[in-house]
Amino acid sequence: TAIGRSAFNRCEKLTSVVIPPTVSVIDTLAFRLCLALTDVSIPSSVTHINQSAFLQSGLKNVTLADGLEVIGNYAFQSCDSLQFLSIPSTVKSIGYCAITFVNSLQGIAVSSTNQHYSSNNGVLYDKAMQRLIAYPPLRSAHYDIPYGVTTIDTAAFEGNWRLRSVAM
């Protein structure tokens, strides 16, 4: 079962949603611009959050359960009220700009048993810590990129209004 493409797109007064354990996919733009939607729990049955599923929504709290495998491109982009995001152990793929322009984001945590991703002081990396994927806007104004990082993802720092300096 899926929550279809644009199913709740622009439902600006939608304040809550309960996703049943029969849903496996949250499709493209499903909750885009749901400005009043502040909390959502994604059950373990959901394996895919597709492209732009929560783009520009009002989310403050998101709970992602083990079982989730794919976070699509732009999935949480411009969710300006989201403060923390925890990536479960089962996530294998995080798409392009999935967590950019999230202006209130203080940190990203990753389950220690995730085989593909890791977090260092709230910054998202691949498991080998060679690829910097996302730097939350409310991290420090200065950042020392750890030794061994060989790639900085497209838009890893994009929209980061607080950042003043970076050392590589």
Order of alpha helices (4+ residues) and beta strands (2+ residues): beta-beta-beta-beta-beta-beta-beta-beta-beta-beta-beta-beta-beta-beta-beta
